[in-house]
Amino acid sequence: MDPALAARLKHDGAGLLTAVVQDASDLRVLMVGWMDDEALRRTLTTGRATYWSRSRGEYWRKGDTSGHVQFVRSVALDCDGDTLLVQVDQVGAACHRGTDTCFDGGDLDSVVLTEKERSL
């Protein structure tokens, strides 16, 4: 990995970066995954999204078992250096439950604040 890029990365205590995955065509957020330096290197060099599975303790390339492949269009680093935005061309479902996005569980109830409450 380019040393200048590596110097900008700020990993969590487990050596991971949050990867927010977005559909490159309609900009929907599809899922959130985790990458360490090796997963990021694999993603950048192969053009296929690779993540670190915290539950299984191993790398997984999206689509190798499900056929629901993510072809990477771009990867951007946020201003704090701790989150990646991965734009992909998604083939098939993005979520392990078989849905297009992991964010289809409905909106959480929101609290509407009055102007006075917002100023506190």
N, C-alpha and C positions, 0 to 999 in steps of 0.2 A: 504494500500500500504506500502511496505517496506520503513521505514523512510530513509534509505540510498539512495534508488532510488528517493524518493520524494525530497530529498535535492538537487539532481542533476538536477531536472527539472527547466527550465527557461521559464515561460509562458509569453505570450504577455500581453498587457494591458487589454485584455478581459479574461485573464486566460486560454488561449488556446495554444496548441502546434501544429505546422504543422505536418501532417502525410502524408508522401510520400508513396504511395502504389505501390508495385512492384510484378509482377507475379513471384512466387517462381521457376517455371520451366524454363522460358525463359528470365527472368530478365527485361522484358519490364516494363516501368513505366505505370501504369494503370490509376491512378488518384491521386489527392491531396485532403485530407480532413482535418478536424480539430478535435482535441481531447482535452478535459479538463481532470482533474484527474479521474472523474467518468467514462468517456468514455474509458479511458485507463484501469481502473480497470475492467470494464465490458469486454473489449477486452481480457485482460490477463486471466480472470477467466472463460470465456465461450468458448474461441477459435473462436469466431465470431467477425468480425470487427464492432465496434460501434463508431459512430462519433457524434459530436455536430453540428447541422445544424444552421449556423449563420442566415440564412434567415428565418427559421421557429422557431428558439429559442427552439429547443427540440432535444433530442437524437434520433438517428435513427440507427438501426442495418441493415447493408447492406444486402439486399435481402428479408427483411420481407414483403415488398409489391410487389417487382418486381420478386422475385424468383432468382435474380442474386446474389448469396451468396458468401461471402469471408470467407474461412476457413483460419485462421491465422496459419502460420508456425513459424514465428519469429517476434519479435519486437526489434529493436536496437535503441539506443539513440545516436545522433551525439555528436561530441566532445564539442560543445557549450551548449548542454543540451536543445536546443530549437526546435529540429526537430526529429521526429521519422521516421524510415524506417520500414514499415510493409510489410513483405513478406507473400503473400497469395496464396492459391489455389482458383482461380476465377472460379465460375460456372456461365456461361452466360456472358452477357455484363457487363463491369465495369462502363461505362459511362451512365449517365441518358438519353442520346440521343439514346441509344441502340447500341452503337459501343463498340468494344472490349476494347478500351482505349480512354481516354479523350484527348490524344495527337496525334490525327490523322488529325489535321487541316492543315497540311503541314508545312514546314519549313519557318521561317521568312527569308526574304532576308538578307543575311549576307554581311558584309563589309570586303573586303579583304585588309588588311593593308600591306604596304610595310615594309621591314625590318627597314628602317629609322623611319617610323611612329610608329612602335612597341616600339622603344627605347625611344620615347618621354615621 
